[in-house]
Amino acid sequence: MTMSTPIAALAALAIAAAPAAHGAEPQAAKSTSKRAAKQIERGRYLLTVGSCNDCHSDGFAPSDGKVPEKDWLLGSPLGFRGPWGTTYATNLRLSLSRMSEDQWVKYAKALKARPPMPWFNLNLWNDSDLRSFYRYVRQLGPVGEPAPQALPPGQEPKPPYILWPAPPKS
């Protein structure tokens, strides 16, 4: 037996154990990427049924949802003015880019925000759903610029803004 025979045998084993050179993934990788895709799909679904785009994607509600997905969750310059001051829907892509997934879950469970954000609903999401949402948002693309900062009561906001709740009709 020559020295090259054990080397040749090892090489043959390595080749047999490796995925095909034409791009086939090992079964474990396929399974992992299917799970990841399902989790991202779940995050997109939660975004939709949670109506997050209505406020966090500029022009979404007035356009009957006809905002391209590449522009979703970048925040909005539309203010909501009420007794609490004026709030603006944050750029969720930017916010989540600054947090780890674990930090997001903890943040979302403890969030208390000014109107009109329904934080009390977000607090009830389970960890798995919050993680799916996080992964969906993180794969959307460029994070964009911050939305305007909230203003305290009595400070006049620049238009556009909605007076909310609306004043009573006379």
C-alpha contacts under 8 A as a table, 3 or more apart, distances in Angstrom:
res1	aa1	res2	aa2	distance
1	M	5	T	6.79
2	T	5	T	5.75
3	M	6	P	6.34
3	M	7	I	7.13
4	S	7	I	5.10
4	S	8	A	5.94
5	T	8	A	5.02
5	T	9	A	6.09
6	P	9	A	4.99
6	P	10	L	6.16
7	I	10	L	5.12
7	I	11	A	6.13
8	A	11	A	5.02
8	A	12	A	6.13
9	A	12	A	5.10
9	A	13	L	6.26
10	L	13	L	5.08
10	L	14	A	6.16
11	A	14	A	5.06
11	A	15	I	6.15
12	A	15	I	5.14
12	A	16	A	6.12
13	L	16	A	5.09
13	L	17	A	6.10
14	A	17	A	5.17
14	A	18	A	6.11
15	I	18	A	5.24
16	A	19	P	7.89
19	P	23	G	7.56
19	P	24	A	5.85
19	P	25	E	6.33
19	P	26	P	6.05
20	A	23	G	6.33
20	A	24	A	5.57
21	A	24	A	7.07
25	E	29	A	6.07
25	E	30	K	6.12
26	P	29	A	5.38
26	P	30	K	6.43
27	Q	30	K	5.08
27	Q	31	S	6.19
28	A	31	S	5.11
28	A	32	T	6.14
29	A	32	T	5.01
29	A	33	S	6.07
30	K	33	S	5.21
30	K	34	K	6.10
31	S	34	K	5.12
31	S	35	R	6.24
32	T	35	R	5.14
32	T	36	A	6.15
33	S	36	A	4.94
33	S	37	A	6.03
34	K	37	A	5.08
34	K	38	K	6.17
35	R	38	K	5.10
35	R	39	Q	6.12
36	A	39	Q	5.04
36	A	40	I	6.22
37	A	40	I	5.13
37	A	41	E	6.07
38	K	41	E	4.93
38	K	42	R	6.07
39	Q	42	R	5.00
39	Q	43	G	6.27
39	Q	132	S	5.05
39	Q	135	R	7.45
39	Q	136	Y	7.74
40	I	43	G	4.97
40	I	44	R	6.33
40	I	132	S	5.67
40	I	133	F	7.10
40	I	135	R	5.84
40	I	136	Y	4.62
41	E	44	R	5.14
41	E	45	Y	6.29
41	E	132	S	7.90
41	E	136	Y	7.23
42	R	45	Y	5.00
42	R	46	L	6.20
42	R	129	D	7.51
42	R	132	S	6.00
42	R	133	F	7.25
43	G	46	L	5.11
43	G	47	L	6.18
43	G	129	D	6.86
43	G	130	L	7.80
43	G	131	R	7.82
43	G	132	S	4.40
43	G	133	F	3.80
43	G	134	Y	7.12
43	G	135	R	6.95
43	G	136	Y	5.12
43	G	137	V	7.72
44	R	47	L	5.06
44	R	48	T	6.31
44	R	133	F	6.73
44	R	136	Y	6.05
45	Y	48	T	5.09
45	Y	49	V	6.25
46	L	49	V	5.25
46	L	50	G	5.60
46	L	129	D	7.53
46	L	133	F	6.74
47	L	50	G	5.16
47	L	51	S	6.16
47	L	52	C	5.45
47	L	53	N	7.07
47	L	133	F	6.94
48	T	51	S	5.23
48	T	52	C	6.64
48	T	53	N	7.13
49	V	52	C	7.95
51	S	54	D	5.51
51	S	55	C	7.88
52	C	55	C	6.15
52	C	56	H	5.94
52	C	57	S	7.80
52	C	73	L	7.71
53	N	56	H	4.96
53	N	57	S	4.78
53	N	58	D	7.98
53	N	60	F	6.24
53	N	61	A	7.66
53	N	72	W	6.56
53	N	73	L	6.25
54	D	57	S	6.30
54	D	58	D	7.92
54	D	59	G	7.88
54	D	60	F	5.47
54	D	61	A	4.98
54	D	65	G	7.96
55	C	58	D	6.86
55	C	60	F	7.40
55	C	61	A	7.59
55	C	75	G	7.43
55	C	76	S	7.00
55	C	89	A	5.76
56	H	72	W	7.31
56	H	73	L	4.80
56	H	74	L	6.35
56	H	75	G	4.49
56	H	76	S	5.97
56	H	89	A	5.10
56	H	90	T	6.25
56	H	91	N	6.53
56	H	92	L	7.16
57	S	60	F	5.60
57	S	67	V	7.76
57	S	71	D	6.90
57	S	72	W	4.92
57	S	73	L	4.66
57	S	74	L	5.76
57	S	75	G	5.51
57	S	76	S	6.18
58	D	72	W	7.82
58	D	73	L	7.94
58	D	74	L	7.35
58	D	75	G	6.30
58	D	76	S	4.69
58	D	77	P	7.30
58	D	78	L	7.64
59	G	62	P	5.60
59	G	63	S	6.03
59	G	67	V	7.11
59	G	76	S	7.99
60	F	63	S	5.39
60	F	64	D	6.36
60	F	65	G	4.76
60	F	66	K	6.40
60	F	67	V	5.66
61	A	64	D	5.22
61	A	65	G	5.69
62	P	65	G	7.50
63	S	66	K	5.34
63	S	67	V	7.17
67	V	71	D	6.65
67	V	72	W	7.16
68	P	71	D	5.56
68	P	72	W	6.94
69	E	72	W	5.13
70	K	140	L	6.68
70	K	141	G	7.25
71	D	74	L	6.38
73	L	91	N	5.78
73	L	92	L	5.43
73	L	93	R	6.11
73	L	137	V	7.91
74	L	90	T	7.35
74	L	91	N	4.32
74	L	92	L	6.26
74	L	93	R	6.16
74	L	94	L	7.55
74	L	143	V	7.06
74	L	144	G	6.30
74	L	145	E	7.44
74	L	146	P	7.91
74	L	147	A	7.72
75	G	88	Y	7.61
75	G	89	A	5.28
75	G	90	T	4.62
75	G	91	N	3.77
75	G	92	L	6.69
75	G	146	P	7.22
75	G	147	A	5.33
76	S	79	G	7.84
76	S	88	Y	6.43
76	S	89	A	5.60
76	S	90	T	6.89
76	S	91	N	7.34
76	S	147	A	5.87
76	S	148	P	7.78
77	P	88	Y	6.50
77	P	89	A	7.75
77	P	147	A	6.24
77	P	148	P	6.22
77	P	160	P	7.18
78	L	88	Y	6.28
78	L	89	A	7.73
78	L	159	P	7.51
78	L	160	P	5.29
78	L	161	Y	5.14
78	L	162	I	7.38
79	G	86	T	5.88
79	G	87	T	5.51
79	G	88	Y	4.87
79	G	89	A	7.71
79	G	157	P	7.63
79	G	159	P	7.64
79	G	160	P	6.39
79	G	161	Y	4.15
79	G	162	I	6.10
80	F	86	T	5.24
80	F	87	T	5.22
80	F	88	Y	6.40
80	F	115	P	7.76
80	F	116	P	7.22
80	F	161	Y	5.57
80	F	162	I	4.95
80	F	163	L	6.10
80	F	164	W	6.07
81	R	84	W	7.42
81	R	85	G	5.60
81	R	86	T	4.14
81	R	87	T	6.57
81	R	161	Y	6.60
81	R	162	I	5.95
81	R	163	L	4.83
81	R	164	W	5.59
82	G	85	G	5.42
82	G	86	T	6.34
82	G	153	P	7.62
82	G	163	L	6.07
82	G	164	W	5.20
82	G	165	P	6.51
83	P	153	P	6.13
84	W	114	R	6.96
84	W	115	P	7.68
84	W	152	P	6.81
84	W	153	P	5.55
85	G	150	A	7.33
85	G	151	L	5.46
85	G	152	P	4.44
85	G	153	P	3.70
85	G	154	G	6.69
85	G	155	Q	7.18
86	T	150	A	5.53
86	T	151	L	4.96
86	T	152	P	6.56
86	T	153	P	7.08
86	T	157	P	6.95
87	T	114	R	7.15
87	T	115	P	7.30
87	T	116	P	7.97
87	T	149	Q	7.35
87	T	150	A	4.58
87	T	151	L	6.60
88	Y	147	A	6.69
88	Y	148	P	6.27
88	Y	149	Q	6.88
88	Y	150	A	6.14
89	A	117	M	7.96
89	A	147	A	6.92
90	T	95	S	7.63
90	T	146	P	7.02
90	T	147	A	5.37
90	T	148	P	7.88
91	N	94	L	5.48
91	N	95	S	6.28
91	N	143	V	7.86
91	N	144	G	7.65
91	N	145	E	7.32
91	N	146	P	5.79
91	N	147	A	5.77
92	L	95	S	4.88
92	L	96	L	5.88
92	L	137	V	7.56
93	R	96	L	5.42
93	R	97	S	6.03
93	R	137	V	6.03
93	R	138	R	6.64
93	R	140	L	7.72
93	R	142	P	7.80
93	R	143	V	4.96
93	R	144	G	7.46
94	L	97	S	5.10
94	L	98	R	6.67
94	L	143	V	4.84
94	L	144	G	6.61
94	L	145	E	7.26
94	L	146	P	6.98
95	S	98	R	5.53
95	S	99	M	7.03
96	L	99	M	5.16
96	L	100	S	7.52
96	L	104	W	6.90
96	L	134	Y	7.01
96	L	137	V	7.49
96	L	138	R	7.02
97	S	100	S	7.69
97	S	138	R	6.73
97	S	143	V	7.28
99	M	102	D	7.89
99	M	103	Q	5.62
99	M	104	W	5.95
100	S	103	Q	5.06
100	S	104	W	6.22
101	E	104	W	5.10
101	E	105	V	6.39
101	E	131	R	6.48
101	E	134	Y	6.57
101	E	135	R	7.98
102	D	105	V	5.22
102	D	106	K	6.34
103	Q	106	K	5.20
103	Q	107	Y	5.98
104	W	107	Y	4.97
104	W	108	A	5.93
104	W	130	L	7.72
104	W	134	Y	7.33
105	V	108	A	5.27
105	V	109	K	6.21
105	V	127	D	6.35
105	V	130	L	5.96
105	V	131	R	6.86
106	K	109	K	5.32
106	K	110	A	6.41
107	Y	110	A	5.32
107	Y	111	L	5.79
108	A	111	L	5.20
108	A	122	L	6.35
108	A	123	N	5.87
108	A	130	L	7.69
109	K	122	L	6.97
109	K	123	N	4.31
109	K	124	L	7.03
109	K	125	W	7.62
110	A	123	N	6.40
111	L	119	W	6.13
111	L	120	F	7.92
111	L	122	L	7.95
111	L	123	N	6.74
112	K	119	W	5.85
112	K	120	F	7.38
113	A	117	M	6.30
113	A	118	P	7.88
113	A	119	W	6.09
114	R	117	M	6.26
115	P	118	P	7.18
118	P	121	N	5.66
118	P	122	L	6.92
119	W	122	L	5.04
119	W	123	N	6.14
120	F	123	N	5.18
120	F	124	L	6.89
121	N	124	L	5.42
121	N	125	W	7.14
122	L	125	W	5.45
125	W	129	D	6.24
125	W	130	L	6.36
126	N	129	D	5.45
126	N	130	L	6.31
127	D	130	L	5.10
127	D	131	R	6.10
128	S	131	R	5.11
128	S	132	S	6.21
129	D	132	S	5.00
129	D	133	F	6.14
130	L	133	F	5.09
130	L	134	Y	6.12
131	R	134	Y	5.00
131	R	135	R	6.19
132	S	135	R	5.19
132	S	136	Y	6.18
133	F	136	Y	5.12
133	F	137	V	6.19
134	Y	137	V	5.25
134	Y	138	R	6.08
135	R	138	R	5.11
135	R	139	Q	6.33
136	Y	139	Q	5.47
136	Y	140	L	6.68
137	V	140	L	5.38
138	R	141	G	7.06
151	L	155	Q	6.32
151	L	157	P	7.21
152	P	155	Q	5.90
157	P	161	Y	7.40
158	K	161	Y	7.43
162	I	166	A	7.95
163	L	166	A	5.39
163	L	167	P	7.48
164	W	167	P	7.60
